[in-house]
Amino acid sequence: MTTAHDQPYGLMFGDAVAASELREGQIVVLDGHVIGVSPDPDVPGSVRVLLRRALGPPPGTDPDQRPIEVVCPPDMLFGTAAPHNIDLAPPGADS
């Protein structure tokens, strides 16, 4: 007998999608090392967060290290993670 506790619950990660193919209403998950946090000079009261990819592609390939910039309110919550038994792509130099 299957109970409610046996059923999937919460979010499930899906396939990666190119930015140009995102649809309104989709949930996006960002993965990255925080390489910078500063007030956003263009949006008063907002914070600019710079990320570099943390979860790289398969070993032997170069991970995409272009920065991701997110402008958000200072009280926006982000899930965080710590690596455990996994090799992450290095944060890389800020460009």
Secondary structure, DSSP 8 states (H G I E B T S, - for coil): ---GGGS--S--------GGG--TT-------EEEEEEE-TTSTT-EEEEEE--S-SSTTS------EEEEE-TT--------SS----------
